[in-house]
Amino acid sequence: MLAADSMRIIDAARKDGWVLEPEALRLLGAAGVPVPRFAWSRTREEALAAAAQIGFPVVAKVVSAQVMHKSEVRGVQPGIADPGELSRAWDQFSRLPGFAGVLVAEMLAGHELIVGAKIDFQFGPVILMGIGGTAVEVYKDTVTRMAPLAARDVPAMIECLRGGRLLTGHRGGEALDVAKLTELVLAFSALVMTIGERIDSIDLNPVFCSSERCVVADARIVLPSGT
C-alpha cells in the first residue's frame, strides 16, 4: 500500500503533470530506492547550509515546475567546489521561469545506467534498464521486462545489453555491484506495481552504480494527462 505521504506528493503534482525532482527523490527514498543526500533549498542561505552539511563538491539543479528538462536550459551544475560557485549557480537558476529553489545533492560516480517504467496499455507496468547518461538516446542500449521483476531478472537484463560487459569488469574496468543494482531495481519494481495506475512513466537517469553502491542521481515522474 502506498504511504499517505507518497500519495500526497503525487496528488500535489497533478496540477503540473509531473513530480518535481526533490519530491520524486523523497518518494523513491521512502520506497527503499537508494537516493543521494540532498536538500531542496528555497533560499540561498539554505543552499549554502545544505552544501556545507553534505560536503563539497556538490551538484546543484534548478527546481521549477516549468523546467522539466533541466539540461536544456543549463539548469544543472555538477562539481560545485565551494560556496562562491554555488552562489553563482543560484543567481543563474533564479532567472529561470517558475524558479522554486535549488536542489543541492552529493556528487556520485560510477557506471551510468537508466532505469525506468512505463504503463503499457496492453501489458501494464513495464520496467526498462540500460546504458544511461546523456548518451542514452545515442546508444539506445536498453532491455525491458514486464513487472513485477524477480531477483534473477536483473543479471539476465545486464547480459542482454550490448554494453553489459562494460558493467561487469571488462578489461580490468570497475565492475558494478550486481547485488546492489538488483536491490535498487526490485525496490523500484515494487514501487511501480504500487503506484502504476497513478503514473504515466518514471525515468531514473542516470543511476550511478559502482563496486560499492547504486544510487539514483536524477528522477522524473510523469503523471497521466487529464488527471
LINPEWO-V738205 format. One record per residue. N is the residue number from 1. RES is the residue in one small letter. BURIAL is # if it has 24 or more other C-alpha atoms within 12 Angstrom, else .. Layout:
# LINPEWO-V738205
{{N | RES | BURIAL} {N | RES | BURIAL}}
This chain:
# LINPEWO-V738205
{{1 | m | .} {2 | l | .} {3 | a | .} {4 | a | .} {5 | d | .} {6 | s | #} {7 | m | #} {8 | r | .} {9 | i | #} {10 | i | #} {11 | d | .} {12 | a | .} {13 | a | #} {14 | r | #} {15 | k | .} {16 | d | #} {17 | g | #} {18 | w | #} {19 | v | #} {20 | l | #} {21 | e | #} {22 | p | #} {23 | e | #} {24 | a | #} {25 | l | #} {26 | r | #} {27 | l | #} {28 | l | #} {29 | g | #} {30 | a | .} {31 | a | #} {32 | g | .} {33 | v | #} {34 | p | #} {35 | v | #} {36 | p | #} {37 | r | #} {38 | f | #} {39 | a | #} {40 | w | #} {41 | s | #} {42 | r | #} {43 | t | #} {44 | r | #} {45 | e | .} {46 | e | .} {47 | a | #} {48 | l | #} {49 | a | #} {50 | a | #} {51 | a | #} {52 | a | .} {53 | q | .} {54 | i | .} {55 | g | .} {56 | f | #} {57 | p | #} {58 | v | #} {59 | v | #} {60 | a | #} {61 | k | #} {62 | v | #} {63 | v | #} {64 | s | #} {65 | a | #} {66 | q | .} {67 | v | #} {68 | m | #} {69 | h | #} {70 | k | #} {71 | s | .} {72 | e | .} {73 | v | .} {74 | r | .} {75 | g | #} {76 | v | #} {77 | q | #} {78 | p | #} {79 | g | #} {80 | i | #} {81 | a | #} {82 | d | .} {83 | p | #} {84 | g | .} {85 | e | #} {86 | l | #} {87 | s | #} {88 | r | .} {89 | a | #} {90 | w | #} {91 | d | .} {92 | q | #} {93 | f | #} {94 | s | #} {95 | r | .} {96 | l | #} {97 | p | .} {98 | g | .} {99 | f | #} {100 | a | #} {101 | g | #} {102 | v | #} {103 | l | #} {104 | v | #} {105 | a | #} {106 | e | #} {107 | m | #} {108 | l | #} {109 | a | #} {110 | g | #} {111 | h | #} {112 | e | #} {113 | l | #} {114 | i | #} {115 | v | #} {116 | g | #} {117 | a | #} {118 | k | #} {119 | i | #} {120 | d | .} {121 | f | .} {122 | q | .} {123 | f | .} {124 | g | .} {125 | p | #} {126 | v | #} {127 | i | #} {128 | l | #} {129 | m | #} {130 | g | #} {131 | i | #} {132 | g | #} {133 | g | #} {134 | t | .} {135 | a | .} {136 | v | .} {137 | e | .} {138 | v | .} {139 | y | .} {140 | k | .} {141 | d | #} {142 | t | #} {143 | v | #} {144 | t | #} {145 | r | #} {146 | m | #} {147 | a | #} {148 | p | #} {149 | l | #} {150 | a | .} {151 | a | .} {152 | r | .} {153 | d | #} {154 | v | #} {155 | p | #} {156 | a | .} {157 | m | #} {158 | i | #} {159 | e | .} {160 | c | .} {161 | l | #} {162 | r | .} {163 | g | #} {164 | g | #} {165 | r | .} {166 | l | #} {167 | l | #} {168 | t | #} {169 | g | .} {170 | h | .} {171 | r | .} {172 | g | .} {173 | g | .} {174 | e | .} {175 | a | #} {176 | l | #} {177 | d | #} {178 | v | #} {179 | a | .} {180 | k | #} {181 | l | #} {182 | t | #} {183 | e | #} {184 | l | #} {185 | v | #} {186 | l | #} {187 | a | #} {188 | f | #} {189 | s | #} {190 | a | #} {191 | l | #} {192 | v | #} {193 | m | #} {194 | t | .} {195 | i | #} {196 | g | #} {197 | e | .} {198 | r | #} {199 | i | #} {200 | d | #} {201 | s | #} {202 | i | #} {203 | d | #} {204 | l | #} {205 | n | #} {206 | p | #} {207 | v | #} {208 | f | #} {209 | c | #} {210 | s | #} {211 | s | .} {212 | e | .} {213 | r | #} {214 | c | #} {215 | v | #} {216 | v | #} {217 | a | #} {218 | d | #} {219 | a | #} {220 | r | #} {221 | i | #} {222 | v | #} {223 | l | #} {224 | p | #} {225 | s | .} {226 | g | .} {227 | t | .}}
